[in-house]
Amino acid sequence: MIQNTAVQLTQDELNSFITILTERTGIIPRASHRDGIKSYIEKKIAEMKLSVQGYKEQLLLNKELFAGLVNGSTVNETYFFREEKQFALLHDKIFPQWRLKSPDTEIRMWSAACSYGEEAYSLALLAKTCGIKPYVTASDINSEVLEHCRRGLFLGTSLRPVDGTAFQDLIVPFKRSDGKVEFSKEIKSCINTMQLNLSEIDSPQCAALLPRNQNIIFLRNVFIYFSQELRARILHTLADKCLAEDGLLFVSMSEIAQTDSTIIPPSLEKNVDGSVFYFHKKTGGKADG
């Protein structure tokens, strides 16, 4: 070990760490995120009093240390009912149709990059409002945000003054006097959290973990970090292994236009309702398991 009070990574050193991150997680950091990753690594090296090479060696051996790098490198920016037009479609059409078709059957939904959990709680609240029982799986690669999701306690900044306002009344019963939002045990019981590395979604070790027969999957604001090849692998696994027949897949409205048609599985078709695009699993395209 060496005494390190001030560490400055070279560009080549930073690139080598980002290569490790990408190889293990599929994440290709945007240019705007590289400085934050650099600062995290420099601080960690100084705290551990290691050389750059010593930290790299430990990173490759220590799962907890690598998890810390993942947690320090991922961006977790979200809020309740983000992209509210998608939630309006659920509220106005999809959930009422489900209630008519399967009034006593819970609806299975998966927030596949849940971050702190606002998306998962938004799905659960909206479904309960429409009179159907939700079972929501919230997954993320970041262990810290999953713990936050399990607690069900959010800052007031999880409510935005522009987007998501159409459904913010659903949050009011859970607002505390200090402005924070704290969900009841009843709501938290609708949500199951799990750590999942999407870059390994089609691996044998993930096969037993994948949520199956999902009626709705939200996979939003993550494709921007992935290569086309990884996007294709994820979409094919979701379609073949996870979506129930007639299931729906939502990606971010900004990402739908960037989703190359050549990587979309044949069992998925792109639908549009007003200005909301989503993918529908064709009848007869059954999910495994």
Residue pairs with C-beta under 8 A, 6 or more apart in sequence:
1 49
1 50
1 51
1 54
2 49
2 50
2 51
2 54
3 49
4 45
4 46
4 49
4 50
4 51
5 46
6 46
7 42
7 43
7 45
7 46
7 52
8 42
9 17
9 38
9 41
9 42
9 52
13 52
14 34
14 37
14 38
14 41
16 56
17 37
17 41
17 56
17 59
17 69
18 29
18 34
18 37
20 56
20 59
20 60
21 27
21 29
21 37
21 69
21 70
21 73
22 28
22 29
24 66
24 197
24 199
25 70
25 141
25 197
25 199
26 197
26 198
26 199
26 225
26 226
26 227
26 230
27 70
27 73
27 74
27 199
27 225
27 226
28 225
28 226
28 227
29 37
29 73
29 225
30 224
30 225
33 73
33 75
36 72
36 73
37 72
37 73
40 69
40 72
40 73
41 55
41 69
44 55
44 68
44 69
44 72
45 51
45 52
45 55
48 55
48 58
50 58
58 65
59 65
59 66
59 69
60 66
67 143
70 141
70 142
71 142
71 143
71 144
71 145
74 141
74 142
74 145
76 115
76 116
76 142
76 145
77 115
78 115
78 116
78 118
78 119
78 158
78 221
79 118
79 157
79 158
79 159
79 160
79 163
79 164
80 118
80 121
80 122
80 154
80 158
80 159
80 160
80 164
80 167
80 168
80 171
80 181
81 87
81 122
81 126
81 163
81 164
81 165
81 166
81 167
81 168
82 118
82 119
82 122
82 160
82 163
82 164
82 220
83 163
83 220
83 252
83 253
84 163
84 164
84 165
84 166
84 167
85 253
85 274
85 275
85 276
86 250
86 253
86 276
86 278
87 122
87 126
87 164
87 166
87 167
88 166
88 276
89 273
89 274
89 276
89 278
90 123
90 126
90 127
90 130
90 216
91 126
91 129
91 130
91 167
93 273
94 216
94 248
95 107
95 126
95 127
95 130
95 132
96 130
98 107
98 130
98 132
98 215
99 130
99 131
99 132
103 132
105 133
106 132
106 133
106 134
106 135
107 127
107 132
107 133
107 134
107 135
107 215
107 216
108 135
108 137
108 211
108 213
108 214
108 215
108 216
108 244
109 123
109 124
109 127
109 134
109 135
109 136
109 137
109 214
109 215
109 216
109 217
109 218
110 136
110 137
110 138
110 139
110 211
110 214
110 216
110 217
110 218
110 242
111 117
111 119
111 120
111 123
111 136
111 137
111 138
111 139
111 218
112 139
112 196
112 198
112 217
112 218
112 219
112 222
112 238
113 139
113 140
113 198
113 219
113 220
113 221
113 222
114 120
114 138
114 139
114 140
114 145
114 146
114 149
114 193
115 140
115 142
115 145
116 145
116 148
116 149
116 154
116 158
117 138
117 145
117 146
117 148
117 149
117 150
117 152
117 154
117 191
117 193
118 154
118 158
119 138
119 218
119 220
120 136
120 137
120 138
120 149
120 191
121 152
121 154
121 183
121 187
121 191
122 164
122 167
123 134
123 136
123 216
123 218
124 134
124 136
124 187
124 190
124 191
125 167
125 170
125 171
125 187
126 167
126 170
127 133
127 134
128 134
128 187
128 190
129 170
133 190
134 190
135 190
135 192
136 190
136 191
136 192
137 191
137 192
137 193
137 194
137 211
137 214
138 146
138 149
138 191
138 192
138 193
138 194
139 146
139 193
139 194
139 195
139 196
139 211
140 146
140 149
140 195
140 196
141 195
141 196
141 197
141 198
143 195
146 193
146 194
146 195
149 191
149 193
150 188
150 193
152 182
152 183
152 187
152 188
152 191
153 180
153 181
153 182
153 183
154 180
154 181
154 182
155 179
155 180
155 181
156 175
156 179
156 180
156 181
158 181
159 168
159 171
159 181
171 181
174 181
174 182
174 183
174 184
174 187
175 181
176 182
194 209
194 211
196 206
196 209
197 206
198 222
198 226
198 230
198 234
199 226
199 230
200 206
201 210
201 233
201 234
201 237
201 238
202 233
202 234
202 236
202 237
207 241
210 237
210 241
210 242
211 242
212 241
212 242
212 287
212 288
212 289
213 242
213 244
213 287
213 289
214 242
214 243
214 244
214 247
214 287
215 244
215 246
215 247
215 248
216 247
216 248
216 249
216 250
217 238
217 242
217 243
217 247
217 248
217 249
217 250
218 250
219 234
219 238
219 249
219 250
219 251
220 250
220 251
220 252
220 255
221 252
221 254
221 255
223 231
223 251
223 252
223 255
223 258
223 259
224 255
224 258
226 234
228 260
228 263
231 259
231 260
231 263
232 263
235 263
235 264
235 265
235 268
236 265
238 249
239 249
239 265
239 267
239 268
239 281
239 285
239 287
240 265
240 267
240 287
240 288
241 287
241 288
241 289
242 287
243 249
243 281
243 285
243 287
244 281
244 287
245 281
245 283
245 284
245 285
245 286
245 287
246 280
246 281
246 283
247 280
247 281
247 287
248 278
248 279
248 280
248 281
249 268
249 278
249 279
249 280
249 281
250 278
250 279
251 259
251 278
251 279
253 275
253 276
253 277
256 270
256 277
256 278
264 270
264 279
267 281
267 282
267 285
268 279
268 280
268 281
268 282
268 285
269 279
269 280
269 282
270 277
270 278
270 279
270 280
271 277
271 278
271 279
271 280
272 278
281 287
